[in-house]
Amino acid sequence: MNPRDLLAELIAIDSVNPDLVPGGNGESAIVAFCAEWFSANGFEVHRLEQRPGRPSLVAVAKGTGGGKSLMLNGHIDTVGTAGYDGDPLAPEIRDGKMFGRGTFDMKGGVAAMMVAAAKATQRPLRGDVIVACVADEEHGSFGTEEVLTRFTADAAIVTEPSHLEVTLAHKGFVWFDVEIEGKAAHGSRPELGVDAIAKAGHFLVALEQLGQRLKHEHHLLGTGTVHASLISGGEEASTYPSSCRITLERRTVPGETPESVEAELAAVLDHLTATVPDFRATLTRGLSREPFEADPQSEIVRTLIENLGAPPIIRAEPFWTDCALLDAAGIPGVLFGVDGAGAHAATEYVDLASLDRLTDVLTRTITGFCG
């Protein structure tokens, strides 16, 4: 049972997320492969597919009773392959690294958790071992959301890449649309028009200033951030624009909520309305995801650290993961994964020694937690 061989097979299966890349292959083929693999290794296999063609898989090794259950979670979708340097679906090994789309983000972690779960359950454990291979983490995370409607556990490990460092927190995010209102008029009649794009400039300056004065600080993550992501407005060169839309992202740290950051942005807009002539705008909240923070004294964190075989390096991540969904569902968790580089990049690789070590650490952690 070799995680390197399994990873090579996973890489060769196209699982590009079609919500990111129209026409992407999706997760059906890789779920079929994983289902066969888990069945051959004695697991119960559950296919979940609320969205047709976008399945997730949950494999369960039932315990003998009286032990704690552990969920291993990893996403099987990838970002697109266009622009990848070489053949993204033909894994290549060079200098102790395996190259290919998804090696690092995050089929390396998926291969490690699959092999570790199979190894750990060769002898009976008291607690259940649950392996969730989930769809859509790269877009909307409906895969883990669907899994949580059917399954729970006493703890979880998400095997997103972490360079073999114990990740105890990550940022969340909230998206907003700001619609700046102007008044259309012919370009020769400035007295009749209100330039929505020019008014939007006031907001963009205020947004930059807001980012510079954010003060809520987390001991691992620092402060949150805010940036403008998209802007659109205007009809033609000879017309004052009647509207300008700005989409922005506010990255949050533990202790900040969608409601608190919405109030923060509303205060900025209220100030501009009061001080900038003819400034009018509406604020609309979009998708939000909570930040994540693990309890460093939780049993799963302590068990993982005890099985590292070396002093732990504790870290936090600026990006969002499914850890936050598991935590919100009452499942304490931790993030721990491979070393490598190139997530979403033209060249992507996993360090193979880290893949082997991750598999070993997970195997011992499963045995220690569930046994």
N, C-alpha and C positions, 0 to 999 in steps of 0.2 A: 504494500500500500504506500505509494510514493506520491507526495504532493506535487512534485515536479512533473511527473507524467500526467497526472490529472489536470494540472494547470494548462499544459500544452493542449490537451483535448478541449478544455473550456475555451481557450483563446481561439481555436479553429472554428468555433461556432459563432456565427454573426449574431449579435444580440443588441444591435444599435437601437436606441430608444426612438420610436417613430414620432413621439411628441416633440423631440428635438430635431430630428431629421425626417421630413415627410418621406414615407416609403421605407423607413427603417425596418429591419427584420423583426424587431421585437423579441419577446422572451419565450415564445412557444417552443422553438427548437432546443434551446438550452434547458428548459424545464423538462422536456421529454428525455433528454440525456441524463439529467440529474435524477429523475424519477427512476429510471432503469438502474442507475448506479446505487441509489439508496435501497431499492428493492433487493438487489443482489447482495447487499450488506445487512439485510435483516431488519430494515426500518419499516415502520408504517409510513405510507406515502399519501399525502393529502394535496391535491391540486386545487388552488383557489383561483377563480377567474370571473369576478364580477364584471370586468370589462373584457368582452370577447377578444381573443387574440393577445391578451396581456396577462398571462397567468403568473402566479407565484407558486412556490412549492414549500410545503412544510413536511419535514421528515421527523418521525418520533421513534425513539427507542424507550419503551416503557420500563420504568424501574420496578424493583421488587416490592417497593412500598416503604414508607417511613423516612424517605430522603427528600432533599430539596431539588426542585426542577431548575434547569438552566437552559436558556435559549441562546443559541448562536445565530447572529443575524448578519447577512451580507447581501448586497444587491448584485444582480446578474445582468442588468442592463449596462450598456456603455454609451459614451458619446460617439459622434460620427467618426468615420474612417477617412473621409475626404481630406486630402492634404497630408496624410500620414506618410512618413519617409520610409518607403519599402512596402512590403505586403503586410497589412495590419493583422491578417488572420493566419499568417504563417509564422508561428513562434520560432525564434532564432536565439540560440545560446552563444554568448560571447563574453569572455572575461568574467565568468561567474554570474552573469546576468541573463535573464530571459527577456527578450524584446517582443512586443506585440501589443495591439490595442487591448486594454483592460488588464494587462499584467499587474500593474500597480493599483489601478482604480477600477474594480477591486477584485478581479478574479483570483489574484494571489491569495487574498484573505478568504475567499470562498473555498478555494481548493484546500487551504490549511484547515478550515473549520470542518469541512466534510471528512477529511482523512482523520483529524483528531477525534471527531465524534465516533467514527467507526472503530478506531483503535481503543478508545476509552470504554466502549460498550462491548468489547469482546468478552469481558467478564461482567457478570451482573452488577449493576449499581442500584442503590436504593431509590434514587430520584430519577425522574424522567429527563432525557436529553432531547431537546427540541432544536432542530436546525431549520432556519427560515431563509430560503433563497428567494429574495423579493424582487419584484418588478419596480421600475419607474423611480428609483431614488434620484436619478439624474434630472428629473423634471419636477414631479409633484408628490412623490412618495406615497402613491395610493397603494402600493404593494404592502408595505408595512402596516398602513392603516387597515387594509383588508385582513391581514394576518391577525391583528389585534382584536378584530371582531369575533374571532374563533378560538384564539389561543392566548394563554398567559403563562407566566413562569415566576419563580421566586427571584430570579436575577437574569441578567443578559450580558453578553459580550458582543459588541459590534466590531467586526474585523476590518473596518476601514483602515487604510494605510496610516501608520503612526510612527514609522521608523523604529519599531520595537520599544517605543516610549509609552508610558501609561498616561492616557489622555483622560482627564477628569472634568473637562469643561469645554464648551464651544459656544460661539455666538449664535444668536437667532437673527431674524430679519423681518422687516415689515415693508411692503411696497405701498406707495401712494401715488395717486394722480392729482396734480394741481392744474386746474383749468383757469387760466388768466383770461378775463373778459376784456375785449376791446370794442371798437365801433367801426364798422366798415365805412370807408369813404374813398372817393377818387384821390389818387396821390397828389392832385393839384389843389385839394381842398382840406388842408390840415386843420382848419377851424372846425370841420365837421367830423373828423375821425379821431379815434383813440387807438394808438398803436399797441396792440396786445403783446407783441414781441418785445418792444421797448420796456413795457411794464414788467414783463417776465424777467428782464435783466435785473431789476431791483430785487426780485425774489431770489435769483441765482446768487447774487452777492450776499443776501441775507442768509441763504442756505450755507454758503461757504463759512460765513462768520459763526453760524450755529455749530458747525462741525468743529470749529476751533475752540469753542467754549464748553463742549460737553465735559462734564465733571464726574459723572457716576463711574467709578473705577472699580474693576474687579482685579483681585490680586494676581491672577494668571493671565487674564485677557486684556487688561488695560481698560480703556473707555470704548464706548460704541463709536460708530462712524456714520456719516451720511453723505450721499453723493447723488447728483443728477445723472440719470441713466439714459433717458430718451427725451427728445424735444421735437415738437412739430407745430407748425402754424403758418398762417398766411394762405392767400389764394393766388396772387399774381403780383408781378413787380410793380404794377401801377395802382395797387389798392392797399389802403391801410388794413392790416389784419384784424379780423373781428375776434379771434381767439388764438391762444397759444397753450398747448398742453405739455406739461413736464411730468415725466415719470421719474420717481426717485426711490432710492433704497436706503433704509435706515437699519444698519446692523446694530443689534442689541446685545447687552451683556446681562447676566443674571441680576435680577432686581429691577430691570426695565420691562415694561409690558407694552403691547400694542396701544393700549389706552393712554399710557403715560407719554409715549412718543407722539401720538396723535395730538394730544393736548399741547405738547411742545411746538409742533408745527403750526397748529391753529393760532397759538400766541404770536408766532412770527407773522402770519398772514394778517392777523388783527392789527398788529403794529403798522404794517405797510398800508393797510386800508385807512388807518387814521392819519398817516403822515405823507403818503404819496398821492398827489391829486389823480383822481379818476382810476385809482387802483381797485379792482374787484376780482375776487378769485374764490373758487370752491375747492375743497379738499375732500378726496375720496380715498378711503382705505381699501387696499387690495389684499393679496395673499400675505399671511403672516405665519411665522414659525417661531416657537419659543426657544430661548437659549437653553443650554443644558449645563447642569452642574452635578457631579457625582458626590456622594458622601465618602470621603476618603477612609472612613472607619467602617463602611459597609462590608458585609462578609465577602461579597464577590470581589471587591477591590483588594481586601486583605489576602484572600485566597490566591488571586492572580499574582500579587507581589511576592507572596511566599514561594511561588513556583517559578519565579523568573530565573533563579540561579545567579543573580547579580543584583547589586543595589539598583533600585528603580530610578529612572529619569521621569519626572512628572512634568506633563505639558498640557497645554490647551490649544485649541484650534480656532482660527478666525472663521472657518467655513461651518456650514450646518450639516448635521447628519441625522439619521433615524434614531440615534440615542435619545433625542428629545421626545420623540413620540412614545418610545418605550417608557421613559421616565414619567411622562404625563399619564400613562396607563397604569402606573403604580408598580412598574418593574424596575428596580434599581439596576443600573448598568455601568459599564465602563467601555472605553474604546481602546482597542489594542490591535495593531496590524503590522504589516511588513515594512521593510525599507525598500527604497527605490526612488523613482522620479518619473516625471513626464505625464502626470494626470492631465488629460484634455490637450496634450501637446502633440507635436509632429513626431516625436520619438518618445516611447514609453517603455520602462523596464522595471523589473523587480530584481532585487538582490536575492539570489537563490539560497545563500546561507541564511538569510533572514527568514525566508519561507520555511526552511527546515526547522529553524529555531522556534518560529511562531507555532508550527504544528506541534512540536514537543511541549511547549509551554501550555498551549490549549489542552493537550491531552492530559497533562498532569492537573491542570486547573479543573477540568471536567470531573476527573476522578476524585479530587479533593473536595469539590463542592457537592457533588451528587452522591458520592460513595458513602 
